[in-house]
Amino acid sequence: MSAGDPVTVGVLSLHTSKETKAILNAVEDLGHDTEWLRAENTSISVTDGSPVLEPSVDVIANRMLLSNTEQPAEELGLANAFSQLLPTLNEPSAVMTAMHKLSTATALASNDIRTPDVTLALSADQLTAARERYGEEAVYKTAIGTHGGGTWKVGPDDPINAKVGNRYAFLQELVDQEGVRNRDLRVYVVGDEIVGAMYRYAPDNDWRTNVALGGTVEDATGDLPEEASEMARRAADVVGLDYAGVDLVEGDEGWFVLEVNPTAGFKGLYEATHVSPAPYIAKMAIERVGGAVDDERVADLANVLDDSRPAAQPSEMVTKNTEPAVIGYTEEVVLSGTSGSKSVLAKSDTGATRTSIDTSLAADIGAGPIKSITRIRSGSSKQSKSRPVVDVVVGVGGNQHTVTASVEDRSHMDYPVLLGRDILENYQVDVSRRIDSDAADTPEEEE
């Protein structure tokens, strides 16, 4: 391939996101070709000793979202198979380290990059025994998680378990500064270049800063502390990622690296900085296989987050994306909290804004701790009631949703769980489909 020839960049992404579309569009705008590697158009074969990937590409930008899938090893293995054939940005071995927070912490600590103290134990007794090391408040997380899901702040007496659902969980030191508004720092690194940075502030009634949870953002690129800048670059390099969103937090002893995210979102960063990482990732992919890129054009494209439909989007996928998965009027769901999981029957209620769980069930699984109080109106009643709300992980049809559910006494109702629109928005509800005998509750909705 000569330097003037166009290359074909394949973006490996089985889900649909603005980040994937933006990278594909940036490659096209830089004068090169694209393929979106996903279920509708991708296969790999070994014939007469020769492996072949279809569609044909020269290089792969890995955007596989593994953290909210039930079996991430399946898709990680798929990405690994592809990487045996072609140059791959964010190689699977690096993604494996990054997606597992304990693996990330051990890699960073082994290379003298400051991280909060953590403990992961394979039994609840061992984890509970380690709790006293972390003071009055500690962070309790699933080892694999996303968008702030599977993260709790726990006190000395809050129950904890070695697993939340089917995922290991761990304790982490709470790093903060007294009298300072709760925030962290997201630094987006591509290669050895920092393309943007933002402070993320927690929303009201929460301590987590994730934009997906309602956090607000502020541009930090221009006054990025040198210590944080260097730690972000080194963290991405140590983990082995070509591009990453590195999350840091400042404590009394300086900066700490919290996570190194291989599929960090672009939305919050663009909102804060008006810079899109997509053209920089596209440039890296093109140049990885000898393609030529106009650097001025890259800088111009970075001023726009172009998530319009890319030319490489398979036509079949447009039809499929208009048909969400179907969920019945009643479903068996798995609820997970800090002390365990339980399989129960749930009722779907599209009139309810928020999922609701029974008080005793919340206690059984260790849902919580209580985050805030919300006002709920039941049925046609004009009066509302105050209910506590807690974080809980709800497994529905092989998918996991971390939601902030209200807690109430549902012992007089037919179902201990009511699924609200916070979960049902991802599905089509078929009221004729139920896994138990007919029953009816009073409809509920939140003010």
BELQUI-V962963 format. One record per residue. N is the residue number from 1. RES is the residue in three letters. SS is DSSP state (h for helix, s for strand, l for the rest). NEAR is the number of other ideal C-beta (glycine too) atoms within 12 Angstrom. D_FIRST is the distance of its C-alpha to the first C-alpha in whole Angstrom. Layout:
# BELQUI-V962963
n:res:ss:near:d_first
N:RES:SS:NEAR:D_FIRST
N:RES:SS:NEAR:D_FIRST
This chain:
# BELQUI-V962963
n:res:ss:near:d_first
1:MET:l:16:0
2:SER:l:10:4
3:ALA:l:13:7
4:GLY:l:12:8
5:ASP:l:16:6
6:PRO:l:23:9
7:VAL:l:37:8
8:THR:s:31:12
9:VAL:s:49:14
10:GLY:s:42:17
11:VAL:s:48:20
12:LEU:s:49:23
13:SER:l:41:26
14:LEU:l:31:29
15:HIS:l:27:31
16:THR:l:26:31
17:SER:l:28:31
18:LYS:h:28:31
19:GLU:h:40:28
20:THR:h:41:26
21:LYS:h:33:26
22:ALA:h:39:26
23:ILE:h:51:22
24:LEU:h:44:21
25:ASN:h:34:22
26:ALA:h:45:21
27:VAL:h:47:17
28:GLU:h:33:18
29:ASP:h:32:20
30:LEU:l:37:17
31:GLY:l:23:15
32:HIS:l:40:13
33:ASP:s:30:14
34:THR:s:41:16
35:GLU:s:38:18
36:TRP:s:41:22
37:LEU:s:45:22
38:ARG:l:33:26
39:ALA:l:19:29
40:GLU:l:23:29
41:ASN:l:25:25
42:THR:l:30:24
43:SER:s:19:24
44:ILE:s:27:23
45:SER:s:14:24
46:VAL:s:13:25
47:THR:s:10:25
48:ASP:l:7:26
49:GLY:l:7:25
50:SER:s:10:21
51:PRO:s:17:21
52:VAL:s:20:19
53:LEU:s:30:19
54:GLU:s:18:20
55:PRO:l:27:18
56:SER:l:21:15
57:VAL:l:38:13
58:ASP:l:30:10
59:VAL:s:42:13
60:ILE:s:46:17
61:ALA:s:53:19
62:ASN:s:47:22
63:ARG:l:43:25
64:MET:l:43:28
65:LEU:l:31:31
66:LEU:l:36:33
67:SER:l:35:36
68:ASN:l:32:38
69:THR:l:25:38
70:GLU:l:20:40
71:GLN:l:17:38
72:PRO:h:32:35
73:ALA:h:19:34
74:GLU:h:16:33
75:GLU:h:32:31
76:LEU:h:33:30
77:GLY:h:20:29
78:LEU:h:31:27
79:ALA:h:42:25
80:ASN:h:28:25
81:ALA:h:26:24
82:PHE:h:36:21
83:SER:h:32:20
84:GLN:l:20:20
85:LEU:l:25:17
86:LEU:l:33:15
87:PRO:s:27:15
88:THR:s:39:18
89:LEU:s:43:19
90:ASN:l:49:23
91:GLU:l:31:23
92:PRO:h:31:26
93:SER:h:24:28
94:ALA:h:33:28
95:VAL:h:41:29
96:MET:h:32:32
97:THR:h:35:33
98:ALA:h:45:33
99:MET:h:40:34
100:HIS:l:34:37
101:LYS:h:39:39
102:LEU:h:32:41
103:SER:h:29:38
104:THR:h:43:37
105:ALA:h:35:40
106:THR:h:21:40
107:ALA:h:30:37
108:LEU:h:35:38
109:ALA:h:20:41
110:SER:l:14:40
111:ASN:l:22:38
112:ASP:l:14:41
113:ILE:l:32:40
114:ARG:l:27:43
115:THR:l:38:43
116:PRO:l:37:47
117:ASP:l:23:49
118:VAL:s:36:48
119:THR:s:32:50
120:LEU:l:32:48
121:ALA:l:24:51
122:LEU:l:17:51
123:SER:l:17:54
124:ALA:h:24:56
125:ASP:h:13:59
126:GLN:h:18:57
127:LEU:h:34:55
128:THR:h:28:58
129:ALA:h:16:60
130:ALA:h:25:57
131:ARG:h:31:58
132:GLU:h:16:60
133:ARG:h:20:58
134:TYR:h:29:56
135:GLY:l:20:59
136:GLU:l:15:61
137:GLU:l:22:57
138:ALA:s:36:54
139:VAL:s:39:51
140:TYR:s:43:51
141:LYS:s:43:47
142:THR:s:40:45
143:ALA:l:39:43
144:ILE:l:41:40
145:GLY:l:39:41
146:THR:l:35:39
147:HIS:l:28:40
148:GLY:l:37:44
149:GLY:l:30:45
150:GLY:l:37:46
151:THR:s:40:48
152:TRP:s:43:51
153:LYS:s:32:54
154:VAL:s:37:56
155:GLY:l:22:60
156:PRO:l:17:62
157:ASP:l:17:63
158:ASP:l:29:61
159:PRO:l:28:60
160:ILE:l:43:56
161:ASN:l:36:55
162:ALA:l:31:52
163:LYS:s:30:50
164:VAL:s:42:50
165:GLY:l:37:49
166:ASN:l:24:47
167:ARG:s:35:45
168:TYR:s:31:46
169:ALA:s:45:48
170:PHE:s:43:48
171:LEU:s:43:51
172:GLN:s:39:49
173:GLU:s:31:51
174:LEU:l:31:52
175:VAL:l:34:50
176:ASP:l:27:52
177:GLN:l:18:54
178:GLU:l:10:58
179:GLY:l:7:58
180:VAL:l:16:55
181:ARG:l:20:53
182:ASN:l:27:51
183:ARG:s:28:47
184:ASP:s:44:44
185:LEU:s:40:41
186:ARG:s:48:37
187:VAL:s:47:34
188:TYR:s:46:31
189:VAL:s:43:28
190:VAL:s:41:25
191:GLY:l:24:23
192:ASP:l:19:26
193:GLU:s:29:27
194:ILE:s:37:30
195:VAL:s:42:29
196:GLY:s:41:33
197:ALA:s:38:36
198:MET:s:43:39
199:TYR:s:36:42
200:ARG:s:41:43
201:TYR:s:28:47
202:ALA:l:28:49
203:PRO:l:24:51
204:ASP:l:15:54
205:ASN:l:20:56
206:ASP:l:26:53
207:TRP:l:31:51
208:ARG:l:36:48
209:THR:l:34:45
210:ASN:l:36:43
211:VAL:h:31:42
212:ALA:h:23:42
213:LEU:h:28:46
214:GLY:l:20:47
215:GLY:l:33:46
216:THR:s:23:46
217:VAL:s:33:43
218:GLU:s:27:43
219:ASP:s:23:40
220:ALA:l:31:40
221:THR:l:29:37
222:GLY:l:16:39
223:ASP:l:14:42
224:LEU:l:30:40
225:PRO:l:21:42
226:GLU:h:14:40
227:GLU:h:21:41
228:ALA:h:35:39
229:SER:h:28:36
230:GLU:h:25:36
231:MET:h:36:37
232:ALA:h:47:34
233:ARG:h:32:31
234:ARG:h:31:33
235:ALA:h:42:33
236:ALA:h:43:30
237:ASP:h:25:29
238:VAL:h:30:31
239:VAL:h:41:31
240:GLY:l:29:27
241:LEU:l:43:26
242:ASP:l:36:23
243:TYR:s:49:25
244:ALA:s:43:29
245:GLY:s:44:32
246:VAL:s:47:34
247:ASP:s:47:38
248:LEU:s:44:41
249:VAL:s:38:44
250:GLU:s:28:47
251:GLY:s:22:50
252:ASP:l:14:53
253:GLU:l:16:51
254:GLY:s:20:48
255:TRP:s:32:44
256:PHE:s:36:43
257:VAL:s:46:40
258:LEU:s:43:41
259:GLU:s:50:38
260:VAL:s:45:34
261:ASN:s:47:33
262:PRO:l:47:29
263:THR:l:42:30
264:ALA:l:44:32
265:GLY:l:37:33
266:PHE:l:44:32
267:LYS:h:29:35
268:GLY:h:41:37
269:LEU:h:44:35
270:TYR:h:33:34
271:GLU:h:23:38
272:ALA:h:31:39
273:THR:h:30:36
274:HIS:l:19:35
275:VAL:l:34:31
276:SER:l:39:29
277:PRO:l:46:26
278:ALA:h:49:24
279:PRO:h:41:22
280:TYR:h:39:22
281:ILE:h:49:21
282:ALA:h:46:18
283:LYS:h:40:17
284:MET:h:38:17
285:ALA:h:46:15
286:ILE:h:41:12
287:GLU:h:29:12
288:ARG:h:29:12
289:VAL:l:29:9
290:GLY:l:19:7
291:GLY:l:29:8
292:ALA:l:21:11
293:VAL:l:32:15
294:ASP:l:19:18
295:ASP:h:17:20
296:GLU:h:13:23
297:ARG:h:23:22
298:VAL:h:33:22
299:ALA:h:20:25
300:ASP:h:17:27
301:LEU:h:32:25
302:ALA:l:35:27
303:ASN:l:21:30
304:VAL:l:21:30
305:LEU:l:31:30
306:ASP:l:30:29
307:ASP:l:24:30
308:SER:l:17:30
309:ARG:l:21:29
310:PRO:l:34:25
311:ALA:l:20:23
312:ALA:l:34:22
313:GLN:l:30:26
314:PRO:l:26:27
315:SER:h:14:30
316:GLU:h:15:32
317:MET:h:26:32
318:VAL:h:15:34
319:THR:h:11:37
320:LYS:h:17:37
321:ASN:h:19:37
322:THR:l:10:40
323:GLU:l:12:42
324:PRO:l:17:42
325:ALA:s:20:44
326:VAL:s:19:47
327:ILE:s:33:50
328:GLY:s:26:54
329:TYR:l:31:57
330:THR:s:32:57
331:GLU:s:36:55
332:GLU:s:25:55
333:VAL:s:42:53
334:VAL:s:30:53
335:LEU:s:44:54
336:SER:s:41:53
337:GLY:l:39:54
338:THR:l:45:55
339:SER:l:33:57
340:GLY:l:28:56
341:SER:s:30:55
342:LYS:s:30:57
343:SER:s:22:56
344:VAL:s:33:58
345:LEU:s:30:59
346:ALA:s:45:58
347:LYS:s:42:59
348:SER:s:42:56
349:ASP:l:35:58
350:THR:l:24:56
351:GLY:l:25:58
352:ALA:l:38:58
353:THR:l:28:55
354:ARG:l:37:55
355:THR:l:47:55
356:SER:s:50:59
357:ILE:s:48:60
358:ASP:s:33:63
359:THR:h:26:65
360:SER:h:18:66
361:LEU:h:40:62
362:ALA:h:38:61
363:ALA:h:27:63
364:ASP:h:26:62
365:ILE:h:38:58
366:GLY:l:35:59
367:ALA:l:43:57
368:GLY:l:34:57
369:PRO:l:31:58
370:ILE:l:27:60
371:LYS:l:29:58
372:SER:s:22:60
373:ILE:s:18:62
374:THR:s:29:62
375:ARG:s:19:64
376:ILE:s:32:64
377:ARG:s:24:66
378:SER:s:27:67
379:GLY:l:18:67
380:SER:l:11:69
381:SER:l:14:71
382:LYS:l:9:71
383:GLN:l:12:72
384:SER:s:18:69
385:LYS:s:22:69
386:SER:s:18:67
387:ARG:s:34:65
388:PRO:s:30:62
389:VAL:s:33:59
390:VAL:s:41:57
391:ASP:s:47:53
392:VAL:s:52:52
393:VAL:s:45:50
394:VAL:s:47:50
395:GLY:s:32:48
396:VAL:s:35:48
397:GLY:l:27:47
398:GLY:l:18:44
399:ASN:s:26:43
400:GLN:s:35:44
401:HIS:s:36:46
402:THR:s:39:47
403:VAL:s:41:50
404:THR:s:40:53
405:ALA:s:46:56
406:SER:s:44:59
407:VAL:s:40:62
408:GLU:s:35:65
409:ASP:l:19:68
410:ARG:l:30:67
411:SER:l:13:69
412:HIS:l:12:71
413:MET:l:26:68
414:ASP:l:23:67
415:TYR:l:33:63
416:PRO:l:36:63
417:VAL:s:45:59
418:LEU:s:47:59
419:LEU:s:45:55
420:GLY:l:36:54
421:ARG:h:24:52
422:ASP:h:30:50
423:ILE:h:41:49
424:LEU:h:36:50
425:GLU:l:21:47
426:ASN:l:23:44
427:TYR:s:27:46
428:GLN:s:19:48
429:VAL:s:30:52
430:ASP:s:19:54
431:VAL:l:19:57
432:SER:l:11:58
433:ARG:l:18:56
434:ARG:l:23:58
435:ILE:l:22:58
436:ASP:l:18:62
437:SER:l:10:65
438:ASP:l:14:66
439:ALA:l:15:67
440:ALA:l:17:67
441:ASP:l:28:67
442:THR:l:24:68
443:PRO:l:22:64
444:GLU:s:34:63
445:GLU:s:25:61
446:GLU:s:29:61
447:GLU:l:19:62
